[in-house]
Structure formats: structure tokens, C-alpha cells
Amino acid sequence: MARQLKPSVDREEDEDFGEYDIILPPDEPVWGVDHILPRSVPSGIIRPLYAALNRPGPLDSSHDERARSGDGRIDIRSEVVSKLRRAGALAKEVLRDAEGLVKPGVTTNAIDKHIHEFIISKKAYPSPLHYSDFPRSCCTSVNNIVVHGIPDDRSLKDGDIVNIDVTVYLDGFHGDTSRTFLVGNVDIEGRKLVTATEIALQAGIKACKPGAHFKFIGAAIQAVADLHGYSVSTQFSGHGIGSVFHRSPWILHHRNDEPGTMLPGHCFTIEPCLVQGSDPRAWIFPDGWTASTTNGARSAQAEHTILITEDGVEVLTQ
């Protein structure tokens, strides 16, 4: 559910977040997601272990929770790299295809249906589906939703911004990417936020190379946010990815002093969420997933999967 208003919270007098819908949970909230019927996946498509419990279809038994151990590095001289590239390329293709649906009047549920069908047509599995019981095949986060918005029957409205977060599981490996799209005529404050978020993502990527500290990523992103007058969500991080959806290394997007150095073979996501104003805190809807800013400010996110190579960085979803 949403309501049209200019958010009314405690702010500095010169702070103007613009005009947009604030997304709220239903007036009579439903707890959890058991009421949402997940889409089916053809039985011949290989799915990750977390999606296989009590669901028909072959599972990939070559990659299990033991893959979470160690530092997450892969052998960059092995065939694994080509598999990661294919997964990343498919994720990029899916997101690019979905962009054409982003227009006023289209529901996020319709976008999810399209993405689901596109992914399975490629003999791949939509990674979010059944991950910790998530009921949809992608995440759609509108306006004040920071991350993990569950696609529903609300129609996108002129002036919305919407992040579409796509992850695919292809040939045993995940590829993960997202962008925040403009819906129709978005006000200048919304457009500035989305542009700054893309700049922040690229700054984070430029901070990556063999031997660089992981904390350089957060410092670069925070510098962009500071320059443009936004805050950075500290509640959600990037993550190692490959045969496992989420694992170490965990990538903090704000200024930090966490230890760790990037080495050839590290594969991870960078996915900063920039938030209007100085308060990036989020709270979780009763569905257990949807994360909204506490004050109704808008948030935008952008994401790529990257691989540290022997002499630099390869962006697998760009």
C-alpha cells in the first residue's frame, strides 16, 4: 500500500526530499510470506540446495554449505571463471530486458513474472526464489524501500523510482546485479539520488584491485555520498558470491576499519544503498523482508558482481 504525500518527519528546514509515494505495509498487516504463492520452476532446471527442500527438480549437489568455508577465492585459471562470466552475463541480460517494463501502470508482480519466465527460458534458476523462504524471483524496492521489496500488485506510478535486484543461478554459479530505474517523470531530487548512487557504485569498483584493502570500497562510496549530501545504509552489505549465494567476504559500503585485502580469485558484489538525508536507518515490514527507511526518505541502490584478477578487476555484470 502507498500514500501520496510529502514525508513529514523531523528534518532541517532546508531539507527537501521531493514529492513521491511513501510505501507502507497494509493497514491490516499480514505476518510473514506464507500467503504468497511462489512461481513454479520446470523440474529439469538445476536449483541450489536451499531451493530443493520438498520441491521437485534436480539439485546441484556439487556445491553445498561447505563452500562457505575459507576465504571464498576461486582458481582464476579454472573453468569456474567462465561459469561465473556466463552467470553474470545472464543476470545483466535479464535486468536489461526488465528495464523495458518499467513504466507507470505496470505492477511489480508483473515485472517479477516476466523476469521469472525469462530466467527459466534460459534454463537457469531465479536465485531469490525460496532463499530463506523469499517468495518471489526478484526484489523490487520502490521509493522509500531500501532493499528486499517483495513484488506485489501495486502499480508503478509516474514519479516512482524502483530498484530491480536480479540474481540467476546458472550451471552451479550465481550472478547478481541491480539498478534503480526512473518511472516516468521523476522529480529532480529523485533523479539526483539515482545518479549519485550509480556514481558511488563506480567509485567503489575503482577502489578494487589485487592488494587493496576491502575498506577502500566503503571509503570511496562514502566520499561520493558525502559530496552529494546523502547517507549510506550500514545495515546491508555486499557479499562474496559464486557457487554460494551469500558468503564472505562481506563488503561494507560506508567508511569502516574492517580488515582484509583483495586477492586474485575474490568474487563479490558491491551494492551500495544511498539514502536521502542524514538518517539511513531502516525497519522491516511484517512480511519479514521489506526494509523501509524509518523517516520515509527515498533510497536508491546499484549493484555489480566483480572478480579480482591478477592485474585488476573484471565486472561480470557490466
C-alpha positions in Angstrom: 0.0 0.0 0.0 1.1 3.6 -0.6 0.0 7.1 0.1 0.8 10.3 -1.8 2.4 12.9 0.5 5.5 14.9 1.2 7.1 12.9 4.1 6.6 14.7 7.4 9.4 14.0 9.8 11.9 15.9 11.8 14.4 17.5 9.4 16.5 20.5 8.9 14.5 23.4 7.4 16.4 23.3 4.1 16.0 19.6 3.6 13.6 18.7 0.8 13.2 15.1 -0.3 10.7 15.9 -3.0 7.2 14.6 -3.8 6.6 10.9 -4.1 4.6 7.9 -2.7 5.7 6.5 0.6 5.3 2.7 0.5 3.7 1.3 3.7 2.6 -2.1 4.8 -1.1 -2.9 4.6 -3.4 -1.3 7.2 -4.1 -4.9 8.4 -0.6 -6.4 8.1 0.0 -10.0 7.2 2.9 -11.5 9.1 5.4 -13.5 7.0 5.1 -14.6 3.4 3.2 -17.9 3.7 0.2 -16.3 1.9 2.2 -15.6 -1.2 2.2 -18.4 -3.8 5.7 -18.8 -5.4 6.0 -19.4 -9.1 6.9 -22.8 -10.3 10.2 -23.8 -11.9 10.3 -26.6 -14.5 11.6 -29.9 -13.0 14.5 -30.1 -15.3 16.2 -26.9 -14.2 19.0 -27.4 -11.7 18.5 -25.5 -8.5 20.6 -24.6 -5.5 20.4 -26.7 -2.3 18.4 -24.1 -0.4 15.6 -24.3 -3.0 15.4 -28.1 -3.2 13.8 -29.0 0.1 10.3 -30.5 -0.6 10.4 -29.2 -4.1 10.7 -31.3 -7.3 13.6 -31.0 -9.6 17.3 -31.8 -9.7 19.6 -30.1 -7.2 23.2 -29.1 -7.5 24.9 -31.4 -5.0 28.4 -30.4 -6.1 28.1 -27.1 -4.1 27.0 -27.3 -0.5 27.4 -25.3 2.6 31.0 -26.4 2.9 31.7 -24.0 0.1 31.2 -21.2 2.7 34.4 -22.1 4.4 37.8 -20.5 3.6 38.3 -17.0 2.1 35.9 -17.5 -0.9 38.6 -17.3 -3.5 38.3 -19.2 -6.8 41.1 -20.5 -9.1 41.1 -17.9 -11.8 42.8 -20.3 -14.1 40.0 -22.8 -13.9 36.7 -23.3 -15.8 34.9 -21.7 -12.8 35.7 -18.2 -14.2 33.9 -18.9 -17.5 30.9 -20.2 -15.5 30.9 -17.0 -13.4 31.1 -14.9 -16.5 28.1 -16.7 -18.0 26.0 -16.3 -14.8 27.0 -12.6 -14.7 26.2 -12.1 -18.4 22.7 -13.7 -17.9 21.9 -11.5 -14.9 22.9 -8.5 -16.9 20.7 -9.6 -19.8 17.7 -10.2 -17.5 18.0 -6.8 -15.9 18.3 -5.1 -19.3 15.2 -6.9 -20.6 13.2 -6.0 -17.4 14.0 -2.3 -17.9 11.5 -2.2 -20.8 8.7 -3.0 -18.4 9.4 -0.1 -16.0 6.6 2.3 -16.7 3.5 3.8 -15.0 0.7 1.3 -14.6 2.9 -1.9 -14.6 2.8 -3.9 -11.3 6.0 -5.1 -9.7 4.3 -8.5 -9.7 4.1 -8.4 -13.5 7.8 -7.5 -13.6 8.6 -10.4 -11.4 6.6 -12.8 -13.6 8.4 -11.6 -16.7 11.8 -12.0 -15.0 10.9 -15.4 -13.8 9.8 -16.6 -17.2 12.9 -15.1 -18.9 15.3 -16.8 -16.5 13.7 -20.2 -16.7 13.6 -19.8 -20.5 17.4 -19.7 -20.3 17.5 -23.0 -18.3 18.6 -21.0 -15.2 17.1 -20.7 -11.7 16.0 -17.3 -10.2 18.2 -17.3 -7.1 15.9 -15.3 -4.7 13.1 -17.8 -5.1 12.9 -19.9 -1.8 16.1 -18.3 -0.4 15.2 -18.3 3.3 11.6 -18.6 2.1 11.6 -15.5 0.0 8.5 -16.0 -2.2 9.4 -14.2 -5.4 12.0 -14.4 -8.2 13.5 -10.9 -7.8 13.3 -8.0 -5.4 11.6 -4.7 -6.4 12.2 -1.8 -4.0 10.1 1.3 -4.6 10.9 4.8 -3.3 11.5 4.6 0.5 12.1 0.8 0.3 15.9 0.3 0.8 16.1 -3.4 -0.2 14.2 -6.7 -0.4 10.9 -5.3 -1.6 8.6 -8.2 -2.4 6.9 -7.8 -5.9 3.1 -7.2 -5.4 0.1 -5.9 -7.2 0.8 -2.2 -6.6 1.1 -0.4 -10.0 4.2 1.7 -10.5 3.2 5.4 -10.6 4.6 8.3 -12.5 7.4 9.7 -10.4 8.4 6.5 -8.6 11.9 5.1 -8.5 12.3 1.3 -8.4 15.3 -0.9 -7.8 15.1 -4.3 -9.5 17.5 -6.8 -8.0 18.2 -9.8 -10.2 20.2 -12.9 -9.3 20.4 -16.0 -11.5 21.8 -19.5 -10.8 23.3 -21.0 -14.0 25.5 -24.1 -14.2 26.1 -24.0 -10.5 27.0 -20.3 -10.1 25.2 -17.2 -9.2 25.3 -13.8 -11.0 23.9 -10.8 -9.1 23.1 -7.3 -10.3 20.6 -4.4 -9.7 19.7 -0.9 -10.8 17.3 1.8 -9.7 15.1 2.9 -12.6 13.1 6.1 -13.1 9.3 5.6 -13.6 8.0 8.3 -15.9 8.6 11.9 -14.8 10.7 11.7 -11.6 11.4 14.9 -9.7 14.9 16.3 -9.7 15.6 15.1 -6.1 14.8 11.5 -7.1 16.9 11.8 -10.3 19.9 13.2 -8.4 19.7 10.3 -5.9 19.7 7.7 -8.6 22.6 9.3 -10.4 24.7 9.7 -7.3 24.1 6.0 -6.4 25.5 4.9 -9.8 28.5 7.2 -9.3 29.0 5.7 -5.9 29.0 2.2 -7.3 31.6 3.0 -9.9 33.7 4.7 -7.3 33.6 1.5 -5.2 34.6 -0.6 -8.2 37.5 1.7 -9.0 38.8 1.2 -5.5 39.3 -2.6 -6.2 42.5 -4.2 -7.3 44.8 -7.0 -6.0 46.3 -6.0 -2.7 43.8 -3.2 -2.0 42.0 -3.2 1.4 38.3 -4.1 1.3 37.7 -0.9 3.4 38.8 1.2 0.4 35.4 0.3 -1.2 33.4 1.8 1.6 35.6 4.9 1.8 35.2 5.6 -1.9 31.4 5.1 -1.7 31.1 7.3 1.5 33.0 10.1 -0.2 30.5 10.2 -3.1 27.6 10.2 -0.7 29.1 12.9 1.4 29.8 15.0 -1.6 26.1 14.8 -2.8 24.6 15.1 0.7 23.3 11.6 1.2 23.8 8.9 3.8 24.8 5.3 3.2 22.9 2.3 4.6 25.0 0.4 7.1 22.5 -2.4 7.6 23.0 -4.1 4.3 26.3 -5.2 2.7 27.8 -6.7 -0.4 28.9 -10.3 -0.2 31.0 -13.0 -1.7 29.3 -14.9 -4.4 29.9 -17.9 -6.7 28.6 -21.4 -6.1 27.1 -19.9 -2.8 24.6 -17.0 -3.0 25.9 -15.1 0.1 29.2 -15.7 1.9 32.4 -13.9 2.9 33.9 -11.5 2.1 31.3 -9.1 3.4 31.6 -5.7 1.7 30.7 -2.7 3.8 29.6 0.4 1.8 30.3 3.0 4.4 33.6 4.3 5.9 35.0 1.5 8.1 38.1 -0.1 9.5 37.4 -3.7 8.8 40.5 -5.8 8.0 41.0 -7.8 4.8 42.8 -7.5 1.5 41.5 -8.2 -2.0 43.3 -11.1 -3.7 43.1 -12.7 -7.2 40.1 -15.0 -7.2 37.9 -13.0 -4.8 34.4 -12.6 -6.3 31.9 -10.4 -4.6 29.1 -7.9 -5.1 29.3 -4.2 -4.5 25.7 -2.8 -3.9 25.5 0.5 -2.0 22.2 2.0 -0.9 22.3 5.7 -0.8 19.5 7.4 1.3 18.2 11.0 1.2 19.2 13.0 4.3 21.4 12.0 7.2 19.4 9.1 8.7 19.8 5.8 6.7 18.2 3.6 9.3 15.6 1.0 8.1 12.9 -1.0 9.7 11.4 -4.3 8.4 7.8 -4.7 7.4 5.7 -7.5 9.0 6.4 -9.6 5.9 9.9 -10.1 7.3 11.7 -8.9 4.2 10.8 -5.4 3.0 13.1 -2.8 4.5 11.9 0.8 4.6 13.7 3.9 5.7 12.4 5.0 9.1 11.5 8.5 8.1 10.2 7.8 4.6 13.2 9.2 2.7 13.9 7.7 -0.6 16.7 5.2 -1.2 18.4 4.0 -4.3 20.7 1.0 -4.9 23.0 -0.1 -7.7 24.9 -3.4 -7.9 27.5 -5.3 -9.8 29.3 -8.7 -9.3 33.1 -8.3 -9.7 36.1 -10.6 -9.8 39.5 -9.6 -8.7 42.1 -10.8 -11.3 45.8 -10.9 -11.2 46.2 -7.4 -12.6 42.9 -5.7 -11.9 39.2 -6.2 -11.7 36.6 -7.7 -14.0 33.0 -6.5 -13.7 31.0 -9.6 -14.5 27.6 -7.9 -14.8 28.5 -4.7 -16.6 
